[in-house]
């Protein structure tokens, strides 16, 4: 079992929900019990059904909420409709009169979308926690680290903010807290260092992968190649901007990377065409190819001796 699942199990381990009457404020609660230790000590958890409009995304949430839509959240929307409710609570903390979402942006979008599209009965299930910013960051990272629907760039941007905000710029300390290798963390931090024009050259943030930073880094750090790569990136960025405006198709991520690499690729030297000496136009004659100071003659093995001699004579005359 992965570390992520172990950590999530510590948060929401085998809860059995039973509904209790709504309080005067109108909030509906679910009480759940969470076993904390082998000694039998237990803590009562209270989950709350709320209007998603009462919630805002934590400003340091690692998911770009604006990228969510009914297409990339269709699986979750359909699941909630089929189940009749949201099954797993989002993790939130109090902020003023409402809540700040630490984990559960997709669930928030799905419930909000359903309520706005003829399903007003759905409410947002939340687990209210008292968390520091560093604890909130780690909890959010644990939940989303293995998910494919959060992009490498979103994750990298989150790590870069956290490195300075919580760990004083010390990668080793951050890697230890996240229980990842320092090399693994460093690769993501390199991704967020890519110039803005390189990011804009992709159709979407979700297209930018950690491996792209590894490929492009040596081209961008070399003064001899950086300008050429940046110029091509600028051209691609304009193309992608036009496509986002609905005028043309976006350039796929694979083509973007290929064109950025090709900006500094050494063009292959074309092999010079062979010159042919022949007695008459309808004969294959003798083909002459020069390479590295040497001359190669090629001719059809069935070429007659007369035609071969004539073609070679012509070749010898051409050398004069």
Secondary structure as UniProt FT lines:
FT   HELIX           3..11
FT   STRAND          18..19
FT   TURN            24..25
FT   STRAND          28..35
FT   TURN            38..39
FT   STRAND          42..50
FT   HELIX           52..54
FT   STRAND          55..57
FT   TURN            59..60
FT   HELIX           65..67
FT   TURN            70..73
FT   HELIX           74..83
FT   STRAND          90..95
FT   TURN            96..97
FT   STRAND          98..103
FT   HELIX           105..116
FT   TURN            117..118
FT   TURN            120..121
FT   STRAND          124..128
FT   HELIX           133..144
FT   TURN            145..146
FT   TURN            148..149
FT   HELIX           152..167
FT   TURN            168..169
FT   HELIX           171..178
FT   HELIX           182..191
FT   TURN            192..193
FT   HELIX           196..200
FT   HELIX           205..207
FT   HELIX           210..221
FT   HELIX           223..244
FT   TURN            245..246
FT   HELIX           253..262
FT   TURN            263..264
FT   STRAND          275..277
FT   TURN            281..282
FT   STRAND          286..291
FT   TURN            292..293
FT   STRAND          294..299
FT   TURN            301..302
FT   HELIX           305..319
//
